[in-house]
């Protein structure tokens, strides 16, 4: 098979598709990973064939938008700067690479143009969702910023809430999408909340114990498990990492996400919290200017470390709540502390709380004294630690990847 993978987003979005692509390639298929030119080096070092979806400058423009991490403005920012410009590029790659009867498309949640390609070229498509927040439900609904009705609300109020949310989403998405479709002779899409799931197959890359499927999810949905790719083997570990890890108690690790270029306040408050708790810490970010200068010996900054090579030796992870980072923390069997900003992060915090393995603070509350007051009891609670270790035993990553590959392969049958 020839498999075209469209991956849009930050490293947290591209990593899972890189892992899935490597697994499909290992099963004998020809895989093209189509993503931002920003990730070309990563894709090629992973051994996959790369095709660009926009330029490095395009990615940096999205990354630098101050609205990208705003709880209510982030969605419009992503649509305007990333999704709308992608439609023609998605179609162009598909036309160039399509081998009739041998080609399938695997698309991330934001590559809406792939479903139009399905109609134009007749290529089977699997929509892959990385997080449960992408499934609207009036049962166990996703927890999103600004939603007026919580889990305990009657279903008719939840339905009204999602109808309203759908209208807001349509106002941002449909003008650009339907202009593209009209150019190619396709009828307009009218409901995007339902229209971003492929009718062929929807693959949810998380296990049922993390987010049980709800009765009103698309019937073509299948859950497998977290892909867990983190660039292990592609990086030389920092020379002083091992000595630091061995030099005292397990450190608390802090990261606000791979695309966060405005993490100054996150790291400043985190650093102060470490001093209040008298604990060792690691600050992870590629944006060194966001880290406080003159760190003491008990606090280290590193640009990048694959999570699988450091989290199992950490006391806890303090992070933004992205689902890929959440999965790595669950696998490591350590407590979570989340500062949710936008996108899927608030919903992932709710599921971490449901599992009993962590807690968090909203950005306005993310101050050193409150961090220390909430994190210290979490680190000392044996029930949380035991629960985290028990959750880690549920991981079967090789089986999850096999199931995901088989679902993609079944598209041609």
N, C-alpha and C positions, 0 to 999 in steps of 0.2 A: 504494500500500500504506500501511496504518497500522502503524507499527513502534513497539512498546513496548520500551524499553531499561531494564533493571533493573541499576543499578550500585551495588554496596555496597563500602564501604571508605574509604580515605584518598584524597587528591588523586591519588596514584599509580595508584589504581584507577579513579577517575572521569575523569581526563584521557583515557585511551584511548577510552572510550565516548563522550565528548564529540566527539573527532575523528571517530570512526566515524559518530556521529549527524549531524554536519555534512555528511559525505560522502554519506550516504543522503538527507538533505534536499536536497542539491544535485542529486541524481538524480530529484527530483520527488516524493519520498515524504513523508508526514506522520509526523514523529518526535516521540515523547514520551520525554524522559529522566527516569526515575523514580529519585531518589536522595535522600540526606539533605538536609534543609532547610538544612544548613550550606553546601551548594554551590549554593543557588538563584541567587545573584548571578552566579556563574560561568556556569551553564547559560543564564541569560537573556541575558547579555552575549555569549555565543557564538551567540545567535540561535535557540536551541531552546526548545520548549515544555517547561515544568518541571512535575513533580508530586512532592510530598514523600513521602519514605519515612522517617518519623520526624522528630523536631524537632532544632533546633540543640542543645538541652540533651542529647538522647539521644546525639548525636555526641560532644559534649564529655565525656560520662560514659565512653564507650568509650575516647576518646583519653586520659583521665586515669587509666585503670586501670593500675597499675604492672606488672601481669602482661602487658600488651599486647606488650611487647618481650622477654619471658622466653622462652628457647629451648624450654622444655617446657610452660609454662603459657599461652602466648599463644593456642593453638588453643581451649582451653576458655573463655578470656576472650571471644574473638570470638563463639563460639557463644552463650554465655550473654547477653552484652550487646547483640549486634547481630543475630544470625541468628534466634534464637528469637522475639523480638518482631516480626519482619518478615512472618511468614506471612500473617496476616489482611490486612495492608496491601497485600501483593503481590496477593492475590486481589481485594481491593476495587477497586484500580485497574484490574485486568484486566476485571472485570465492567462497570465504568463505561465503559471505552474500547473494548471489543470490538465490532468490526464484522465479523460472520460472513463468511468468505470473503475478507476484505481485510486481516486482522490477522495479524502474526507477532510473536513475542517474541524479543528478544535478551537473554540473561541472563548476568551475571557468575558467577563460580564459587561465590559465597556465597549467591546468591539461590535457595536450594533450593526455596522455595515456588513458583517459576515452573514447575517440572516437575509439581507437583500441579495447577496451573492448566491445564497442557496436558491432563491427564486429565479435569478437570472441564468445561472449556469447549471442548476440541478445537482449541486454538490451536497451530499449529506453533511449535516452540522451537528456537533455536540456542543452545547453551551456548558461551560464549566464555571461553577460558582465556588469561590473559596470560603465564603462566610455565610452563616445562616441568616444574617440580616438582609440578604438579597431575596428572601422568600416572604412575600406578603402573606399574612394569615390573620384570621379573626379568632384563632384559638390561642396557642402560645405565640404571640406576635413578637416580631423583632422590637427591641427597645431602641428608639431613635431620639435624637435631640429634638426638642420642640413638640413632641407628640402629646396632645392634651389628655388622651385616655390611656390609662395603664392596663396591666394584665387583668385586673379585677373588673374592668368595665364590661357591660353587656356586649354581646357580639354585634348587635345592631349599631352600637356606637363605634365599635372598632371598624365595622364596615364603612360607616360614614367617614371616619378618619382616613381610611385608605382611599376612599373615593376622592376626598379632597386632596390627599397627597398625590394621587394619580394625576389630577388636573394640574397641580404645580409641576410635577415631573414632565408632563406632556408639553407644558408651555415652554420649558427649556429645551427639550429634546426634539420634539416633532417638527418645528420649523426647518431646521437644518437637515434632518433626516428625510423629510418629505420633499424638500427641494432636490436632494440627491436622487430620490426614487423617481420623481417626476422626470428628471433628466434622462433616466433610463427606461421610461415607459412603465413604471410600476405604480400600482394604486397607493394612496396614502395609508400610513399606519394611523390608527385612531386611539389605541390604548397601549401605552408603553409599559406599564407595570406588568401586564400580561404578555406583551409582545417581545420581551427580551429573553424569553425562554424558547430554545429551539423545539419545534414539534417532533424532531427526530429523537433527541435524547438530551436530558439534563443530568449532568454529573455533579454531585456535591462532594467536594474534597474535604469532608470531615465525617467522623463516625457518629453513629446514632446516639451513643451515650453523651456526646457533646451537644447535639441538637436533634432530638427525636423528630422525624418527619411528621408534619401536621396533615389532617384530613384534606385541607384545601390547597396543599402544594400541588404543582403540576403532576399529573399521573405518570408522566414519562421520566420522573426524577428517580435517580438511584444514588444512594449514599455509599461511599467507599471509605476513605480516611485521609488523614493529613499527608501531603507529599514529602514535607520535611527537608527539602533540598536547601543547603546553606553554604555552598561553595567549598565544602570540605575537600581538601586535596589540591585546591587551586591557589592557596595562599601559604606563605611561610609564616609561621606563628612568630609574634614579636619575641625578640631574644630575651627580654627580661620578664616575660609572662610567667614562665615556670617558677622562677625564683620568687616572684611576688606571691604566687598562689601558695607556695610552700612556707612563706615567711610569717604566717599567723592564721587567725581564724578565717573561715571562708568569707570572702567579701560580698557585699551587696552590689549588684551590677545595675547601672542606670543607662537607659537609651531611649530617646524620644522618637525613634524611627529613622530609616535610612534616608528619607527625603526631607527631613526637618532641618532647614537651614536657619531657623529662628529659635534655636533651642537654648538661648542664653539664660532665660529665666528658669527653665527646667533644670539646667545644670547648676545654676547659682543656688537655688533652693535645695536641690539634692545634696550639694556639697555642704551647705549649712546643716542639713539634717544629719549627715554623717558625723559631723563634729558634735552635734548635740547628743547623738547616740554613742559616741566614742567607738565607731565601727570603721573597718576598712572598706574601701569601695573601688569600683572600676567604672569609669565614665566612657561610654562607647559612642563615637561619632566620627564621621569623616570630615566634619566641619570644625576644625580645631579652634577657630576663633570664637566658637560658642562656649568653650570650656573655660572656667576660671583659671587665671594664670597663677604660677607659683604654688602648685599643688604640693601638699606635704607628702612624705614618703608613704604614708598609709593609704593614699588615694592616687590611682593611676589613670591616665587617659590612653586609650588605644583607638586607632582609626577603625579597625575591623578585626573581629575574631569570629570564626564560625561558631554559632551558638552551641552546637553539639560538642565542641571541644572545650567549653568553659562553663556552661550552665550547670552541669552535674556537680561541679565543685564549688558552686556559689551558694550563698545563704538564701538569696531571693533575687528576683528580677523586678525592677521598677521600670515601667515602660508605658508606651502610648496605647496599647490594647489592640494592635494589629493582629489579625488572626494567625499569620505565619509565626510571629514571635510568641503568641499565646501557645501555639502547638508545640514549639520547641521547649517552652517552659513547662508545659504539661509532661512532655517526654522526660525532661530532666528530673521531675519529681520534687520541685522546690516551690515555695510560696510565690504568689503573684501580687504585685501592687501596681495598679493601673491608673494613669491619668488620661481619661478618654477625651479626645478633642473633637473628632468628626468621623464621618464615614461609618464603618462597622464597629467602631471601638467601644461605644457605650453598650451595645448589645453583647459584645464579647465579655465585657466586665460583668454583665448580668449572668452570663453562663459560668464564668469563673466563680461567682458567688454561689450559684446554684450547686456547683460541684463541691463547694466548701474548701477551696484551695487558695483563696485570696480575697483582696478587697481593693479599694481605690479611693481617689479623691478627684473631683472635678477641677478643671484648670484654675478657677478662681480660688479654690480652697487649697491649691497645691503650694503651701508655704511650709517653710522648714519645721516650725514647731508642730504643725498639724501632721506633717509627714512623719516626724519622729514619734508623735503620740499614737499614730495609727499603725505604723510599721513595726515598732518595737514589740508590742503584744503579739503581732502576727508571727514574728520571728521566734517568739518564745513559746508559742502555743503548740504542744505536742500533737494535738488532734489535727491541726492544719498540716503539720509535717507528715503525719502518718497518712492522712487522706491524699496528700500530694504523691507520696510514694506508691500508694495503692493505685492511683490513676495511671501512673507511669507503667504499671504492669499490664495495662490494657493495650499497649501499643504493639501493633503487628504491621510495621511499615512495608515489608516486602509483600505481604498478602494484600495490603491496600493498593499498592502500585500495580500488582498483577490484576486485581479486579478492575482498576481504572483502565488499564490497557485493553482488557477484554471488552469493556463497554465501548471503547473507541473502535476496536476491530469489528465489532458486531454491526457497525453502521453500514458496512458494505454487504452484509448478508441479507 
